[in-house]
Amino acid sequence: MSIFSITQLRLQNQHLVNPEFTSPADIVKHMGAVQSQDYAGAKWAVGQRLKNGTDELMDKALADGDIIRTHVLRPTWHFVHPDDIRWMLDLTARRIQSAAASRHRELQLDEHVLDKCEKLVAKALEGKKQMARDELADYLNLHGVATNDQRFVHIMMHLELEQLVCSGGREGKQFTYALFDARVPKTKPLEKEEAIATLAERYFISHGPATVADFAWWSGLTNTEAKAGLEAVRSKLSSHEAEGNTYWFTEPGLTGVKANPVRLLPNYDEYIVSYKDRSAAVDVKHINKVDPRGTIFNHTILINGKIEGLWKRTIKKDLLEIEITPFKPLSQKNLMAVEKAAKQYAKFLGLKKLIVQTKS
C-alpha cells in the first residue's frame, strides 16, 4: 500500500469524497468524535462531509441536542453523538482529569473549590434550559468563585467531565451550558473492554488506514489500551504494511478509489489532527510552512490528499473573501478547483458573493 493509497482511502472513509450522510448527527456518530474547539471551523469540518451541509444546519443540530459539544477523549472540545457521550466520558474522563491536575493546582482549583462549583452550577441551571457562559461566570463570581485567568474554562471542563453539564444551543454568539442529564438521553453503560473495542472499531472504520499509535493519540487511551482495542476488533479489519508501519482499515474502502477534488480544510480537521503521524498528509519540507507547532493550527488547502497551501477567510456582510497561500504556483486546473471548493464554502455559509485571491 502506497502513501497515496492511504490518503485516498482516508478521504473516502472520512467522507471528504462522495459524502453519503445528510445529518450532522449521523456523520459525527460515524466519525466517533470531531474536534471542535474552533466552533466555526468545526462546523465546516462536519458540513463538508455531508450532502448539502449548511452552517444553519450545524447550529440547529447543536441547539436541538442532536450533537453535543463537550470535553472528551483528549483535553479539548469535540462534537459527539448523544448516544455515545456517556460511555466515552466513562472511558476517558479520568485520564483527562489527571492531565489537568497540575494546571488546576496552578489555578488553585482544589477539590473543595470544584465541589462548590458543582453545587452552584447545578443550582443555577435547575429548571432552566440553558445559560450563557458569561452569565454562569458572573454567577460564580457573585458567589465567591473567581473566574479569571482561565479558571472558568477549567471549572467548566471539570463539570463536563463529571457529566454535570454539556453544551446547550447558542444565544447569538454566546455559547451556553445545560444540565447533562436534561440534554443527554440515558444509555446503557459499557464495560471498559467493550467501550475500548467500540471506540477502536469506530476509529478504524472512519479514519483508517491508521496505525495503533494513531488510535492511541486520537482516543487519549494508553498504548496498552489502544492495542487491546485493536486486538478486540482486528478480525473485522484489514491491514497493510507501508514504510515499516501497519495500517488498519475496513476492506470495502479498497474499491472505487479515485482522485479527489480540492478541499479547503479548517484548522483542527480530523483529516490531520486525528493521526499522530501526519506525514501522509503533508510533505516534511512543508511542515514549517503549515505550522511549526504541528500542522493543525491553520486552514489548509488539500489537493489529492496532500496539504499544498494555506487559506484564510474574511466575511463582510454577504461577501466571502478567501485568500490562498499555495506552497508553489498552482496549475490552472487546481486554481479552478480551489475556486470550486471556495464556492462550496460560501454556499455552506449562505453567502452569495465570493472573492478568491492568491497572496503574492
RADASUL-V387529 format. One record per backbone hydrogen bond with DSSP energy under -1.0 kcal/mol. NH is the residue of the N-H (numbers start at 0). CO is the residue of the C=O. If there is no record, write none. Layout:
BEGIN
nh:NH co:CO
nh:NH co:CO
END
This chain:
BEGIN
nh:5 co:1
nh:6 co:2
nh:7 co:3
nh:8 co:4
nh:9 co:5
nh:10 co:6
nh:11 co:7
nh:12 co:8
nh:13 co:9
nh:14 co:11
nh:15 co:10
nh:16 co:10
nh:26 co:22
nh:27 co:23
nh:28 co:24
nh:29 co:25
nh:30 co:26
nh:31 co:27
nh:32 co:30
nh:33 co:78
nh:35 co:76
nh:38 co:36
nh:41 co:37
nh:42 co:38
nh:43 co:39
nh:44 co:40
nh:45 co:41
nh:46 co:42
nh:47 co:43
nh:48 co:45
nh:49 co:46
nh:50 co:20
nh:54 co:347
nh:57 co:53
nh:58 co:54
nh:59 co:55
nh:60 co:56
nh:61 co:57
nh:62 co:58
nh:63 co:59
nh:65 co:60
nh:66 co:60
nh:67 co:79
nh:69 co:77
nh:71 co:75
nh:73 co:71
nh:75 co:73
nh:77 co:69
nh:78 co:33
nh:79 co:67
nh:83 co:80
nh:84 co:80
nh:87 co:83
nh:88 co:84
nh:89 co:85
nh:90 co:86
nh:91 co:87
nh:92 co:88
nh:95 co:91
nh:96 co:92
nh:97 co:93
nh:98 co:94
nh:99 co:95
nh:103 co:99
nh:104 co:100
nh:105 co:101
nh:106 co:102
nh:107 co:104
nh:108 co:103
nh:113 co:109
nh:114 co:110
nh:115 co:111
nh:116 co:112
nh:117 co:113
nh:118 co:114
nh:119 co:115
nh:120 co:116
nh:121 co:117
nh:122 co:118
nh:123 co:119
nh:124 co:120
nh:127 co:124
nh:130 co:176
nh:132 co:174
nh:135 co:131
nh:136 co:132
nh:137 co:133
nh:138 co:134
nh:139 co:135
nh:140 co:136
nh:141 co:137
nh:142 co:138
nh:143 co:140
nh:144 co:139
nh:150 co:147
nh:153 co:149
nh:154 co:150
nh:155 co:151
nh:156 co:152
nh:157 co:153
nh:158 co:154
nh:159 co:155
nh:160 co:156
nh:161 co:157
nh:162 co:159
nh:163 co:158
nh:164 co:158
nh:165 co:177
nh:167 co:175
nh:170 co:173
nh:173 co:170
nh:176 co:130
nh:177 co:165
nh:179 co:163
nh:182 co:179
nh:183 co:179
nh:194 co:190
nh:195 co:191
nh:196 co:192
nh:197 co:193
nh:198 co:194
nh:199 co:195
nh:200 co:196
nh:201 co:197
nh:202 co:198
nh:203 co:199
nh:204 co:200
nh:205 co:201
nh:206 co:202
nh:209 co:247
nh:214 co:210
nh:215 co:211
nh:216 co:212
nh:217 co:213
nh:218 co:214
nh:219 co:215
nh:225 co:221
nh:226 co:222
nh:227 co:223
nh:228 co:224
nh:229 co:225
nh:230 co:226
nh:231 co:227
nh:233 co:229
nh:235 co:232
nh:236 co:233
nh:237 co:248
nh:239 co:246
nh:241 co:244
nh:244 co:241
nh:246 co:239
nh:247 co:209
nh:248 co:237
nh:252 co:249
nh:253 co:250
nh:254 co:251
nh:262 co:301
nh:264 co:299
nh:267 co:295
nh:268 co:265
nh:271 co:268
nh:272 co:268
nh:273 co:269
nh:274 co:271
nh:280 co:277
nh:281 co:277
nh:285 co:282
nh:286 co:283
nh:289 co:285
nh:290 co:286
nh:293 co:290
nh:294 co:290
nh:299 co:264
nh:300 co:308
nh:301 co:262
nh:302 co:305
nh:305 co:302
nh:306 co:280
nh:307 co:300
nh:309 co:324
nh:310 co:298
nh:311 co:322
nh:313 co:320
nh:315 co:318
nh:318 co:315
nh:319 co:352
nh:320 co:313
nh:321 co:354
nh:322 co:311
nh:323 co:356
nh:324 co:309
nh:326 co:307
nh:334 co:330
nh:335 co:331
nh:336 co:332
nh:337 co:333
nh:338 co:334
nh:339 co:335
nh:340 co:336
nh:341 co:337
nh:342 co:338
nh:343 co:339
nh:344 co:340
nh:345 co:341
nh:346 co:342
nh:347 co:343
nh:348 co:344
nh:350 co:345
nh:352 co:317
nh:354 co:319
nh:356 co:321
nh:358 co:323
END
